[in-house]
Amino acid sequence: MNSLFSGLTHFQALALFSLAVSLTFAFLSKRGALERAKYFAWAFLAFLLVAIGIGWLMYPFSQ
Amino acid sequence: MNEAVKQEQQEQQGAGSSALGITAAVAGWAIPGLGHLVLRQWSKALVYFLCVGGLATAGLAMRGGVFGGNSPDMFDRLGFFADMGTGVFYFLAHTIQSAGPDVAHASGDYGTRMFATAGMLNLLTVLEAYEIGRGRRA
């Protein structure tokens, strides 16, 4: 199991984190399957897009 | 919302007790999802166990750091508070993570954040279980 998770790329780690957090938030804050599915999809994509966006913003400073 | 649904929600909200809320909260802290299992909320119990347990296990497997409670540093104490939120996963950390932490690499650093996030998520689910047990939330 250790080798499975330690071999994750940065994006895979981000996706795993986003998946777990978005799903928990969806169940905590919404009722009904459709509402939860919509909230999950929105939060999951927002996590990914914001992280990638901030990554690109920081990219010039890494050179 | 029709009257029947309103009445059912009011009955559910009135059915809670302080003891049930505390029992659900302690159970939910000890094992993520167990508080909602006590309250017969099967789907929430399963999702919370998988999400919190999965995130905590992934964090430990990535060789993330686990904060101890005896550090003089305030940020380490906050980390300890967050890590303690995982309940049983905190106490099993050394068993799951037999190789010990390795925060010199990016995956270990991610693992530290994942484990702390799992703890904070579980504390949110504990608060929800307490509120449902008290009858303040359906």
N, CA and C atoms of all chains as a GROMACS GRO file, in nm:
protein
  603
    1MET      N    1   0.083  -0.121   0.000
    1MET     CA    2   0.000   0.000   0.000
    1MET      C    3   0.087   0.126   0.000
    2ASN      N    4   0.197   0.121   0.078
    2ASN     CA    5   0.285   0.238   0.084
    2ASN      C    6   0.338   0.274  -0.053
    3SER      N    7   0.378   0.170  -0.131
    3SER     CA    8   0.435   0.198  -0.264
    3SER      C    9   0.329   0.253  -0.358
    4LEU      N   10   0.203   0.210  -0.338
    4LEU     CA   11   0.094   0.258  -0.424
    4LEU      C   12   0.075   0.409  -0.407
    5PHE      N   13   0.073   0.454  -0.282
    5PHE     CA   14   0.046   0.597  -0.256
    5PHE      C   15   0.171   0.683  -0.270
    6SER      N   16   0.288   0.630  -0.237
    6SER     CA   17   0.410   0.713  -0.248
    6SER      C   18   0.448   0.736  -0.393
    7GLY      N   19   0.392   0.654  -0.484
    7GLY     CA   20   0.420   0.672  -0.626
    7GLY      C   21   0.323   0.764  -0.697
    8LEU      N   22   0.233   0.827  -0.621
    8LEU     CA   23   0.135   0.917  -0.683
    8LEU      C   24   0.203   1.041  -0.741
    9THR      N   25   0.155   1.086  -0.856
    9THR     CA   26   0.203   1.213  -0.909
    9THR      C   27   0.136   1.326  -0.831
   10HIS      N   28   0.184   1.448  -0.850
   10HIS     CA   29   0.126   1.564  -0.781
   10HIS      C   30  -0.024   1.577  -0.816
   11PHE      N   31  -0.055   1.557  -0.944
   11PHE     CA   32  -0.195   1.573  -0.986
   11PHE      C   33  -0.283   1.463  -0.927
   12GLN      N   34  -0.232   1.340  -0.922
   12GLN     CA   35  -0.310   1.231  -0.864
   12GLN      C   36  -0.337   1.256  -0.715
   13ALA      N   37  -0.235   1.307  -0.645
   13ALA     CA   38  -0.253   1.340  -0.502
   13ALA      C   39  -0.358   1.449  -0.486
   14LEU      N   40  -0.353   1.549  -0.573
   14LEU     CA   41  -0.452   1.658  -0.571
   14LEU      C   42  -0.592   1.604  -0.598
   15ALA      N   43  -0.603   1.514  -0.698
   15ALA     CA   44  -0.734   1.459  -0.732
   15ALA      C   45  -0.791   1.375  -0.617
   16LEU      N   46  -0.706   1.297  -0.552
   16LEU     CA   47  -0.750   1.216  -0.437
   16LEU      C   48  -0.799   1.304  -0.323
   17PHE      N   49  -0.723   1.407  -0.293
   17PHE     CA   50  -0.758   1.503  -0.188
   17PHE      C   51  -0.892   1.570  -0.221
   18SER      N   52  -0.904   1.618  -0.345
   18SER     CA   53  -1.025   1.690  -0.387
   18SER      C   54  -1.147   1.599  -0.382
   19LEU      N   55  -1.128   1.475  -0.425
   19LEU     CA   56  -1.239   1.378  -0.426
   19LEU      C   57  -1.296   1.357  -0.285
   20ALA      N   58  -1.206   1.329  -0.190
   20ALA     CA   59  -1.251   1.300  -0.054
   20ALA      C   60  -1.315   1.422   0.011
   21VAL      N   61  -1.254   1.539  -0.007
   21VAL     CA   62  -1.306   1.659   0.059
   21VAL      C   63  -1.440   1.702  -0.004
   22SER      N   64  -1.448   1.698  -0.137
   22SER     CA   65  -1.571   1.739  -0.204
   22SER      C   66  -1.688   1.648  -0.169
   23LEU      N   67  -1.661   1.519  -0.164
   23LEU     CA   68  -1.768   1.422  -0.132
   23LEU      C   69  -1.818   1.443   0.011
   24THR      N   70  -1.725   1.464   0.104
   24THR     CA   71  -1.766   1.488   0.243
   24THR      C   72  -1.845   1.617   0.255
   25PHE      N   73  -1.798   1.724   0.191
   25PHE     CA   74  -1.871   1.851   0.196
   25PHE      C   75  -2.011   1.838   0.135
   26ALA      N   76  -2.020   1.761   0.026
   26ALA     CA   77  -2.151   1.744  -0.040
   26ALA      C   78  -2.250   1.676   0.055
   27PHE      N   79  -2.204   1.575   0.129
   27PHE     CA   80  -2.294   1.504   0.221
   27PHE      C   81  -2.323   1.587   0.346
   28LEU      N   82  -2.228   1.673   0.383
   28LEU     CA   83  -2.250   1.756   0.502
   28LEU      C   84  -2.348   1.870   0.475
   29SER      N   85  -2.342   1.925   0.354
   29SER     CA   86  -2.414   2.049   0.331
   29SER      C   87  -2.540   2.037   0.246
   30LYS      N   88  -2.558   1.925   0.176
   30LYS     CA   89  -2.674   1.914   0.087
   30LYS      C   90  -2.758   1.791   0.120
   31ARG      N   91  -2.885   1.801   0.083
   31ARG     CA   92  -2.976   1.687   0.099
   31ARG      C   93  -3.024   1.644  -0.039
   32GLY      N   94  -3.045   1.516  -0.055
   32GLY     CA   95  -3.093   1.465  -0.183
   32GLY      C   96  -2.978   1.432  -0.277
   33ALA      N   97  -2.995   1.325  -0.351
   33ALA     CA   98  -2.886   1.275  -0.435
   33ALA      C   99  -2.845   1.374  -0.544
   34LEU      N  100  -2.944   1.438  -0.607
   34LEU     CA  101  -2.912   1.529  -0.717
   34LEU      C  102  -2.837   1.652  -0.668
   35GLU      N  103  -2.886   1.710  -0.557
   35GLU     CA  104  -2.819   1.827  -0.499
   35GLU      C  105  -2.675   1.794  -0.461
   36ARG      N  106  -2.658   1.676  -0.401
   36ARG     CA  107  -2.524   1.635  -0.359
   36ARG      C  108  -2.433   1.613  -0.479
   37ALA      N  109  -2.487   1.549  -0.583
   37ALA     CA  110  -2.406   1.522  -0.703
   37ALA      C  111  -2.361   1.652  -0.768
   38LYS      N  112  -2.453   1.751  -0.775
   38LYS     CA  113  -2.419   1.879  -0.836
   38LYS      C  114  -2.312   1.952  -0.754
   39TYR      N  115  -2.331   1.952  -0.623
   39TYR     CA  116  -2.236   2.020  -0.536
   39TYR      C  117  -2.100   1.952  -0.541
   40PHE      N  118  -2.100   1.816  -0.542
   40PHE     CA  119  -1.975   1.741  -0.549
   40PHE      C  120  -1.898   1.775  -0.677
   41ALA      N  121  -1.970   1.773  -0.790
   41ALA     CA  122  -1.905   1.801  -0.919
   41ALA      C  123  -1.848   1.942  -0.921
   42TRP      N  124  -1.926   2.038  -0.870
   42TRP     CA  125  -1.881   2.178  -0.867
   42TRP      C  126  -1.758   2.194  -0.778
   43ALA      N  127  -1.762   2.139  -0.658
   43ALA     CA  128  -1.651   2.155  -0.564
   43ALA      C  129  -1.526   2.082  -0.613
   44PHE      N  130  -1.545   1.964  -0.670
   44PHE     CA  131  -1.432   1.885  -0.718
   44PHE      C  132  -1.360   1.959  -0.831
   45LEU      N  133  -1.436   2.008  -0.927
   45LEU     CA  134  -1.377   2.081  -1.039
   45LEU      C  135  -1.312   2.212  -0.992
   46ALA      N  136  -1.378   2.279  -0.897
   46ALA     CA  137  -1.323   2.404  -0.844
   46ALA      C  138  -1.189   2.380  -0.775
   47PHE      N  139  -1.180   2.273  -0.698
   47PHE     CA  140  -1.052   2.239  -0.632
   47PHE      C  141  -0.943   2.222  -0.738
   48LEU      N  142  -0.973   2.144  -0.842
   48LEU     CA  143  -0.873   2.115  -0.945
   48LEU      C  144  -0.833   2.242  -1.020
   49LEU      N  145  -0.935   2.318  -1.064
   49LEU     CA  146  -0.905   2.438  -1.144
   49LEU      C  147  -0.828   2.543  -1.065
   50VAL      N  148  -0.869   2.566  -0.940
   50VAL     CA  149  -0.801   2.667  -0.858
   50VAL      C  150  -0.656   2.625  -0.831
   51ALA      N  151  -0.635   2.497  -0.800
   51ALA     CA  152  -0.499   2.449  -0.772
   51ALA      C  153  -0.410   2.461  -0.896
   52ILE      N  154  -0.465   2.424  -1.011
   52ILE     CA  155  -0.386   2.435  -1.136
   52ILE      C  156  -0.360   2.582  -1.169
   53GLY      N  157  -0.462   2.666  -1.149
   53GLY     CA  158  -0.446   2.810  -1.174
   53GLY      C  159  -0.338   2.871  -1.086
   54ILE      N  160  -0.341   2.840  -0.956
   54ILE     CA  161  -0.240   2.894  -0.865
   54ILE      C  162  -0.102   2.840  -0.902
   55GLY      N  163  -0.098   2.713  -0.944
   55GLY     CA  164   0.028   2.654  -0.989
   55GLY      C  165   0.088   2.731  -1.106
   56TRP      N  166   0.004   2.765  -1.204
   56TRP     CA  167   0.052   2.842  -1.319
   56TRP      C  168   0.093   2.984  -1.278
   57LEU      N  169   0.021   3.045  -1.185
   57LEU     CA  170   0.059   3.180  -1.139
   57LEU      C  171   0.196   3.178  -1.071
   58MET      N  172   0.226   3.068  -1.000
   58MET     CA  173   0.354   3.061  -0.927
   58MET      C  174   0.468   3.019  -1.018
   59TYR      N  175   0.435   2.966  -1.135
   59TYR     CA  176   0.538   2.909  -1.222
   59TYR      C  177   0.652   3.006  -1.256
   60PRO      N  178   0.624   3.135  -1.290
   60PRO     CA  179   0.734   3.225  -1.324
   60PRO      C  180   0.834   3.245  -1.208
   61PHE      N  181   0.785   3.235  -1.085
   61PHE     CA  182   0.872   3.257  -0.970
   61PHE      C  183   0.963   3.139  -0.938
   62SER      N  184   0.934   3.024  -1.000
   62SER     CA  185   1.015   2.906  -0.973
   62SER      C  186   1.141   2.902  -1.059
   63GLN      N  187   1.150   2.993  -1.159
   63GLN     CA  188   1.265   2.989  -1.250
   63GLN      C  189   1.387   3.058  -1.188
   64MET      N  190  -4.289   2.326   0.082
   64MET     CA  191  -4.284   2.201   0.158
   64MET      C  192  -4.423   2.174   0.217
   65ASN      N  193  -4.473   2.052   0.199
   65ASN     CA  194  -4.608   2.028   0.250
   65ASN      C  195  -4.608   2.001   0.401
   66GLU      N  196  -4.728   2.000   0.456
   66GLU     CA  197  -4.743   1.993   0.602
   66GLU      C  198  -4.692   1.861   0.659
   67ALA      N  199  -4.715   1.750   0.583
   67ALA     CA  200  -4.673   1.618   0.633
   67ALA      C  201  -4.522   1.610   0.650
   68VAL      N  202  -4.448   1.664   0.553
   68VAL     CA  203  -4.302   1.663   0.562
   68VAL      C  204  -4.255   1.749   0.678
   69LYS      N  205  -4.321   1.868   0.693
   69LYS     CA  206  -4.286   1.958   0.803
   69LYS      C  207  -4.305   1.890   0.938
   70GLN      N  208  -4.421   1.821   0.949
   70GLN     CA  209  -4.454   1.755   1.075
   70GLN      C  210  -4.354   1.643   1.104
   71GLU      N  211  -4.317   1.567   0.999
   71GLU     CA  212  -4.221   1.457   1.016
   71GLU      C  213  -4.085   1.510   1.063
   72GLN      N  214  -4.044   1.624   1.003
   72GLN     CA  215  -3.916   1.683   1.042
   72GLN      C  216  -3.920   1.732   1.186
   73GLN      N  217  -4.034   1.789   1.225
   73GLN     CA  218  -4.047   1.837   1.363
   73GLN      C  219  -4.042   1.721   1.463
   74GLU      N  220  -4.104   1.607   1.424
   74GLU     CA  221  -4.101   1.489   1.511
   74GLU      C  222  -3.960   1.435   1.523
   75GLN      N  223  -3.888   1.433   1.407
   75GLN     CA  224  -3.749   1.386   1.409
   75GLN      C  225  -3.664   1.475   1.495
   76GLN      N  226  -3.684   1.607   1.483
   76GLN     CA  227  -3.604   1.701   1.559
   76GLN      C  228  -3.632   1.691   1.708
   77GLY      N  229  -3.752   1.657   1.743
   77GLY     CA  230  -3.787   1.646   1.883
   77GLY      C  231  -3.744   1.515   1.945
   78ALA      N  232  -3.707   1.417   1.858
   78ALA     CA  233  -3.677   1.283   1.907
   78ALA      C  234  -3.537   1.272   1.966
   79GLY      N  235  -3.452   1.374   1.946
   79GLY     CA  236  -3.314   1.365   1.991
   79GLY      C  237  -3.299   1.388   2.140
   80SER      N  238  -3.180   1.354   2.191
   80SER     CA  239  -3.151   1.379   2.331
   80SER      C  240  -3.004   1.413   2.343
   81SER      N  241  -2.970   1.474   2.455
   81SER     CA  242  -2.831   1.514   2.478
   81SER      C  243  -2.740   1.391   2.483
   82ALA      N  244  -2.789   1.284   2.549
   82ALA     CA  245  -2.708   1.162   2.562
   82ALA      C  246  -2.681   1.100   2.426
   83LEU      N  247  -2.784   1.098   2.342
   83LEU     CA  248  -2.767   1.040   2.208
   83LEU      C  249  -2.669   1.123   2.126
   84GLY      N  250  -2.679   1.256   2.140
   84GLY     CA  251  -2.586   1.344   2.068
   84GLY      C  252  -2.442   1.322   2.110
   85ILE      N  253  -2.419   1.311   2.240
   85ILE     CA  254  -2.282   1.291   2.291
   85ILE      C  255  -2.231   1.153   2.251
   86THR      N  256  -2.318   1.052   2.260
   86THR     CA  257  -2.278   0.916   2.220
   86THR      C  258  -2.239   0.912   2.073
   87ALA      N  259  -2.321   0.976   1.989
   87ALA     CA  260  -2.293   0.978   1.844
   87ALA      C  261  -2.164   1.054   1.816
   88ALA      N  262  -2.141   1.164   1.889
   88ALA     CA  263  -2.020   1.244   1.867
   88ALA      C  264  -1.895   1.165   1.906
   89VAL      N  265  -1.899   1.101   2.022
   89VAL     CA  266  -1.781   1.025   2.067
   89VAL      C  267  -1.756   0.907   1.974
   90ALA      N  268  -1.864   0.838   1.935
   90ALA     CA  269  -1.849   0.724   1.843
   90ALA      C  270  -1.793   0.771   1.709
   91GLY      N  271  -1.844   0.884   1.661
   91GLY     CA  272  -1.798   0.938   1.532
   91GLY      C  273  -1.653   0.984   1.536
   92TRP      N  274  -1.611   1.034   1.652
   92TRP     CA  275  -1.470   1.074   1.664
   92TRP      C  276  -1.381   0.949   1.668
   93ALA      N  277  -1.422   0.849   1.747
   93ALA     CA  278  -1.339   0.728   1.763
   93ALA      C  279  -1.320   0.656   1.630
   94ILE      N  280  -1.430   0.632   1.560
   94ILE     CA  281  -1.423   0.567   1.429
   94ILE      C  282  -1.507   0.651   1.333
   95PRO      N  283  -1.443   0.712   1.233
   95PRO     CA  284  -1.519   0.798   1.141
   95PRO      C  285  -1.641   0.725   1.082
   96GLY      N  286  -1.756   0.790   1.090
   96GLY     CA  287  -1.879   0.732   1.035
   96GLY      C  288  -1.961   0.655   1.138
   97LEU      N  289  -1.898   0.615   1.248
   97LEU     CA  290  -1.970   0.534   1.347
   97LEU      C  291  -2.082   0.614   1.415
   98GLY      N  292  -2.062   0.744   1.431
   98GLY     CA  293  -2.166   0.828   1.491
   98GLY      C  294  -2.293   0.827   1.408
   99HIS      N  295  -2.277   0.835   1.276
   99HIS     CA  296  -2.394   0.832   1.189
   99HIS      C  297  -2.453   0.692   1.181
  100LEU      N  298  -2.369   0.591   1.200
  100LEU     CA  299  -2.420   0.453   1.204
  100LEU      C  300  -2.510   0.435   1.327
  101VAL      N  301  -2.469   0.492   1.439
  101VAL     CA  302  -2.550   0.489   1.562
  101VAL      C  303  -2.685   0.555   1.537
  102LEU      N  304  -2.683   0.662   1.455
  102LEU     CA  305  -2.805   0.738   1.425
  102LEU      C  306  -2.882   0.680   1.305
  103ARG      N  307  -2.835   0.563   1.256
  103ARG     CA  308  -2.899   0.491   1.145
  103ARG      C  309  -2.899   0.570   1.014
  104GLN      N  310  -2.794   0.648   0.996
  104GLN     CA  311  -2.779   0.720   0.868
  104GLN      C  312  -2.672   0.646   0.788
  105TRP      N  313  -2.716   0.541   0.722
  105TRP     CA  314  -2.623   0.445   0.662
  105TRP      C  315  -2.535   0.505   0.555
  106SER      N  316  -2.595   0.581   0.463
  106SER     CA  317  -2.516   0.631   0.350
  106SER      C  318  -2.410   0.732   0.397
  107LYS      N  319  -2.449   0.819   0.491
  107LYS     CA  320  -2.352   0.915   0.544
  107LYS      C  321  -2.240   0.843   0.618
  108ALA      N  322  -2.275   0.742   0.696
  108ALA     CA  323  -2.174   0.667   0.771
  108ALA      C  324  -2.072   0.605   0.676
  109LEU      N  325  -2.121   0.546   0.568
  109LEU     CA  326  -2.031   0.480   0.472
  109LEU      C  327  -1.941   0.583   0.403
  110VAL      N  328  -2.002   0.693   0.356
  110VAL     CA  329  -1.925   0.795   0.284
  110VAL      C  330  -1.820   0.858   0.376
  111TYR      N  331  -1.858   0.891   0.499
  111TYR     CA  332  -1.763   0.954   0.590
  111TYR      C  333  -1.650   0.859   0.626
  112PHE      N  334  -1.684   0.732   0.646
  112PHE     CA  335  -1.578   0.636   0.679
  112PHE      C  336  -1.480   0.623   0.562
  113LEU      N  337  -1.533   0.611   0.442
  113LEU     CA  338  -1.446   0.593   0.324
  113LEU      C  339  -1.362   0.718   0.297
  114CYS      N  340  -1.424   0.836   0.307
  114CYS     CA  341  -1.351   0.959   0.275
  114CYS      C  342  -1.246   0.991   0.382
  115VAL      N  343  -1.288   0.991   0.508
  115VAL     CA  344  -1.193   1.025   0.616
  115VAL      C  345  -1.089   0.914   0.629
  116GLY      N  346  -1.134   0.790   0.630
  116GLY     CA  347  -1.042   0.677   0.642
  116GLY      C  348  -0.947   0.669   0.523
  117GLY      N  349  -1.000   0.690   0.404
  117GLY     CA  350  -0.917   0.686   0.284
  117GLY      C  351  -0.811   0.795   0.283
  118LEU      N  352  -0.854   0.915   0.321
  118LEU     CA  353  -0.760   1.028   0.323
  118LEU      C  354  -0.653   1.008   0.431
  119ALA      N  355  -0.695   0.960   0.548
  119ALA     CA  356  -0.598   0.937   0.657
  119ALA      C  357  -0.500   0.826   0.619
  120THR      N  358  -0.552   0.717   0.563
  120THR     CA  359  -0.465   0.605   0.524
  120THR      C  360  -0.369   0.647   0.413
  121ALA      N  361  -0.421   0.722   0.316
  121ALA     CA  362  -0.335   0.770   0.207
  121ALA      C  363  -0.225   0.861   0.262
  122GLY      N  364  -0.262   0.949   0.355
  122GLY     CA  365  -0.164   1.039   0.415
  122GLY      C  366  -0.053   0.964   0.486
  123LEU      N  367  -0.091   0.859   0.559
  123LEU     CA  368   0.009   0.780   0.631
  123LEU      C  369   0.093   0.698   0.534
  124ALA      N  370   0.026   0.642   0.432
  124ALA     CA  371   0.099   0.560   0.333
  124ALA      C  372   0.196   0.645   0.252
  125MET      N  373   0.166   0.774   0.238
  125MET     CA  374   0.259   0.864   0.167
  125MET      C  375   0.370   0.912   0.260
  126ARG      N  376   0.373   0.856   0.380
  126ARG     CA  377   0.477   0.884   0.480
  126ARG      C  378   0.471   1.029   0.530
  127GLY      N  379   0.346   1.074   0.549
  127GLY     CA  380   0.326   1.208   0.606
  127GLY      C  381   0.359   1.210   0.754
  128GLY      N  382   0.388   1.328   0.806
  128GLY     CA  383   0.420   1.342   0.947
  128GLY      C  384   0.295   1.343   1.033
  129VAL      N  385   0.310   1.289   1.155
  129VAL     CA  386   0.200   1.290   1.253
  129VAL      C  387   0.250   1.371   1.372
  130PHE      N  388   0.171   1.473   1.410
  130PHE     CA  389   0.215   1.563   1.516
  130PHE      C  390   0.194   1.503   1.654
  131GLY      N  391   0.293   1.524   1.741
  131GLY     CA  392   0.280   1.482   1.881
  131GLY      C  393   0.222   1.593   1.964
  132GLY      N  394   0.172   1.561   2.082
  132GLY     CA  395   0.104   1.660   2.164
  132GLY      C  396   0.195   1.738   2.257
  133ASN      N  397   0.324   1.703   2.262
  133ASN     CA  398   0.411   1.766   2.362
  133ASN      C  399   0.504   1.872   2.304
  134SER      N  400   0.471   1.920   2.183
  134SER     CA  401   0.559   2.019   2.122
  134SER      C  402   0.530   2.159   2.177
  135PRO      N  403   0.633   2.241   2.200
  135PRO     CA  404   0.609   2.378   2.249
  135PRO      C  405   0.560   2.471   2.137
  136ASP      N  406   0.578   2.430   2.011
  136ASP     CA  407   0.539   2.515   1.898
  136ASP      C  408   0.388   2.516   1.879
  137MET      N  409   0.331   2.637   1.863
  137MET     CA  410   0.185   2.650   1.851
  137MET      C  411   0.131   2.583   1.725
  138PHE      N  412   0.203   2.594   1.614
  138PHE     CA  413   0.156   2.532   1.489
  138PHE      C  414   0.158   2.380   1.500
  139ASP      N  415   0.256   2.326   1.571
  139ASP     CA  416   0.260   2.181   1.593
  139ASP      C  417   0.142   2.137   1.678
  140ARG      N  418   0.106   2.222   1.774
  140ARG     CA  419  -0.010   2.188   1.859
  140ARG      C  420  -0.139   2.190   1.778
  141LEU      N  421  -0.149   2.287   1.686
  141LEU     CA  422  -0.266   2.291   1.597
  141LEU      C  423  -0.269   2.166   1.509
  142GLY      N  424  -0.151   2.126   1.462
  142GLY     CA  425  -0.142   2.004   1.383
  142GLY      C  426  -0.182   1.882   1.463
  143PHE      N  427  -0.143   1.880   1.590
  143PHE     CA  428  -0.182   1.770   1.679
  143PHE      C  429  -0.333   1.765   1.696
  144PHE      N  430  -0.394   1.882   1.714
  144PHE     CA  431  -0.540   1.890   1.728
  144PHE      C  432  -0.608   1.836   1.602
  145ALA      N  433  -0.556   1.876   1.486
  145ALA     CA  434  -0.614   1.829   1.359
  145ALA      C  435  -0.594   1.678   1.345
  146ASP      N  436  -0.475   1.629   1.375
  146ASP     CA  437  -0.447   1.486   1.361
  146ASP      C  438  -0.533   1.402   1.455
  147MET      N  439  -0.554   1.453   1.576
  147MET     CA  440  -0.635   1.380   1.675
  147MET      C  441  -0.779   1.360   1.628
  148GLY      N  442  -0.822   1.446   1.536
  148GLY     CA  443  -0.957   1.435   1.482
  148GLY      C  444  -0.982   1.306   1.407
  149THR      N  445  -0.876   1.239   1.365
  149THR     CA  446  -0.895   1.114   1.289
  149THR      C  447  -0.932   0.997   1.380
  150GLY      N  448  -0.926   1.017   1.512
  150GLY     CA  449  -0.967   0.912   1.605
  150GLY      C  450  -0.875   0.792   1.600
  151VAL      N  451  -0.932   0.678   1.566
  151VAL     CA  452  -0.857   0.552   1.570
  151VAL      C  453  -0.736   0.555   1.476
  152PHE      N  454  -0.747   0.630   1.368
  152PHE     CA  455  -0.634   0.635   1.273
  152PHE      C  456  -0.512   0.702   1.335
  153TYR      N  457  -0.535   0.796   1.428
  153TYR     CA  458  -0.421   0.860   1.495
  153TYR      C  459  -0.348   0.758   1.581
  154PHE      N  460  -0.424   0.676   1.653
  154PHE     CA  461  -0.362   0.580   1.744
  154PHE      C  462  -0.300   0.461   1.670
  155LEU      N  463  -0.347   0.436   1.547
  155LEU     CA  464  -0.291   0.328   1.466
  155LEU      C  465  -0.186   0.379   1.367
  156ALA      N  466  -0.152   0.508   1.378
  156ALA     CA  467  -0.063   0.568   1.278
  156ALA      C  468   0.070   0.494   1.266
  157HIS      N  469   0.128   0.459   1.379
  157HIS     CA  470   0.260   0.394   1.375
  157HIS      C  471   0.250   0.251   1.321
  158THR      N  472   0.132   0.190   1.336
  158THR     CA  473   0.112   0.055   1.282
  158THR      C  474   0.095   0.062   1.130
  159ILE      N  475   0.013   0.158   1.086
  159ILE     CA  476  -0.011   0.172   0.941
  159ILE      C  477   0.116   0.220   0.872
  160GLN      N  478   0.185   0.314   0.939
  160GLN     CA  479   0.303   0.374   0.878
  160GLN      C  480   0.429   0.314   0.942
  161SER      N  481   0.454   0.188   0.909
  161SER     CA  482   0.564   0.117   0.975
  161SER      C  483   0.701   0.176   0.941
  162ALA      N  484   0.715   0.237   0.824
  162ALA     CA  485   0.846   0.293   0.783
  162ALA      C  486   0.874   0.429   0.844
  163GLY      N  487   0.776   0.490   0.909
  163GLY     CA  488   0.795   0.622   0.969
  163GLY      C  489   0.777   0.734   0.867
  164PRO      N  490   0.765   0.858   0.916
  164PRO     CA  491   0.742   0.971   0.824
  164PRO      C  492   0.867   1.007   0.743
  165ASP      N  493   0.844   1.066   0.626
  165ASP     CA  494   0.954   1.114   0.542
  165ASP      C  495   0.906   1.243   0.473
  166VAL      N  496   0.918   1.353   0.545
  166VAL     CA  497   0.865   1.480   0.492
  166VAL      C  498   0.968   1.555   0.409
  167ALA      N  499   1.082   1.492   0.384
  167ALA     CA  500   1.183   1.555   0.298
  167ALA      C  501   1.139   1.552   0.152
  168HIS      N  502   1.047   1.460   0.120
  168HIS     CA  503   0.996   1.452  -0.017
  168HIS      C  504   0.856   1.510  -0.025
  169ALA      N  505   0.817   1.550  -0.148
  169ALA     CA  506   0.687   1.615  -0.167
  169ALA      C  507   0.573   1.524  -0.123
  170SER      N  508   0.583   1.393  -0.152
  170SER     CA  509   0.472   1.303  -0.117
  170SER      C  510   0.452   1.296   0.034
  171GLY      N  511   0.562   1.301   0.110
  171GLY     CA  512   0.550   1.301   0.256
  171GLY      C  513   0.485   1.428   0.306
  172ASP      N  514   0.518   1.539   0.243
  172ASP     CA  515   0.458   1.668   0.281
  172ASP      C  516   0.308   1.668   0.249
  173TYR      N  517   0.272   1.615   0.132
  173TYR     CA  518   0.129   1.602   0.097
  173TYR      C  519   0.059   1.512   0.198
  174GLY      N  520   0.128   1.405   0.235
  174GLY     CA  521   0.070   1.310   0.330
  174GLY      C  522   0.037   1.375   0.464
  175THR      N  523   0.127   1.464   0.509
  175THR     CA  524   0.102   1.537   0.635
  175THR      C  525  -0.026   1.618   0.625
  176ARG      N  526  -0.044   1.688   0.512
  176ARG     CA  527  -0.165   1.772   0.494
  176ARG      C  528  -0.290   1.685   0.481
  177MET      N  529  -0.276   1.572   0.412
  177MET     CA  530  -0.394   1.484   0.394
  177MET      C  531  -0.440   1.429   0.528
  178PHE      N  532  -0.345   1.388   0.611
  178PHE     CA  533  -0.382   1.331   0.741
  178PHE      C  534  -0.449   1.437   0.829
  179ALA      N  535  -0.394   1.558   0.829
  179ALA     CA  536  -0.454   1.666   0.908
  179ALA      C  537  -0.593   1.703   0.854
  180THR      N  538  -0.607   1.705   0.721
  180THR     CA  539  -0.738   1.736   0.662
  180THR      C  540  -0.839   1.629   0.697
  181ALA      N  541  -0.796   1.502   0.697
  181ALA     CA  542  -0.887   1.394   0.736
  181ALA      C  543  -0.939   1.417   0.878
  182GLY      N  544  -0.850   1.462   0.965
  182GLY     CA  545  -0.890   1.490   1.103
  182GLY      C  546  -0.990   1.604   1.112
  183MET      N  547  -0.968   1.710   1.036
  183MET     CA  548  -1.060   1.824   1.040
  183MET      C  549  -1.195   1.788   0.979
  184LEU      N  550  -1.191   1.710   0.871
  184LEU     CA  551  -1.319   1.665   0.811
  184LEU      C  552  -1.397   1.581   0.911
  185ASN      N  553  -1.324   1.494   0.982
  185ASN     CA  554  -1.395   1.409   1.078
  185ASN      C  555  -1.456   1.491   1.191
  186LEU      N  556  -1.386   1.597   1.231
  186LEU     CA  557  -1.444   1.682   1.337
  186LEU      C  558  -1.573   1.748   1.289
  187LEU      N  559  -1.578   1.784   1.160
  187LEU     CA  560  -1.703   1.840   1.104
  187LEU      C  561  -1.815   1.735   1.108
  188THR      N  562  -1.781   1.611   1.073
  188THR     CA  563  -1.885   1.506   1.075
  188THR      C  564  -1.928   1.476   1.219
  189VAL      N  565  -1.835   1.490   1.314
  189VAL     CA  566  -1.869   1.471   1.456
  189VAL      C  567  -1.969   1.578   1.500
  190LEU      N  568  -1.945   1.703   1.460
  190LEU     CA  569  -2.039   1.810   1.495
  190LEU      C  570  -2.177   1.783   1.435
  191GLU      N  571  -2.178   1.734   1.311
  191GLU     CA  572  -2.307   1.703   1.248
  191GLU      C  573  -2.378   1.590   1.322
  192ALA      N  574  -2.302   1.487   1.358
  192ALA     CA  575  -2.362   1.373   1.432
  192ALA      C  576  -2.420   1.421   1.565
  193TYR      N  577  -2.348   1.512   1.631
  193TYR     CA  578  -2.397   1.566   1.758
  193TYR      C  579  -2.528   1.643   1.739
  194GLU      N  580  -2.531   1.725   1.634
  194GLU     CA  581  -2.652   1.804   1.606
  194GLU      C  582  -2.770   1.713   1.572
  195ILE      N  583  -2.745   1.609   1.494
  195ILE     CA  584  -2.854   1.515   1.459
  195ILE      C  585  -2.900   1.441   1.584
  196GLY      N  586  -2.804   1.397   1.665
  196GLY     CA  587  -2.839   1.326   1.789
  196GLY      C  588  -2.920   1.411   1.884
  197ARG      N  589  -2.887   1.540   1.889
  197ARG     CA  590  -2.962   1.632   1.976
  197ARG      C  591  -3.100   1.664   1.919
  198GLY      N  592  -3.120   1.631   1.791
  198GLY     CA  593  -3.248   1.660   1.730
  198GLY      C  594  -3.258   1.799   1.670
  199ARG      N  595  -3.144   1.866   1.657
  199ARG     CA  596  -3.144   2.000   1.600
  199ARG      C  597  -3.135   1.999   1.448
  200ARG      N  598  -3.104   1.882   1.395
  200ARG     CA  599  -3.087   1.871   1.251
  200ARG      C  600  -3.137   1.734   1.209
  201ALA      N  601  -3.211   1.730   1.097
  201ALA     CA  602  -3.267   1.602   1.051
  201ALA      C  603  -3.163   1.523   0.972
   0.00000   0.00000   0.00000
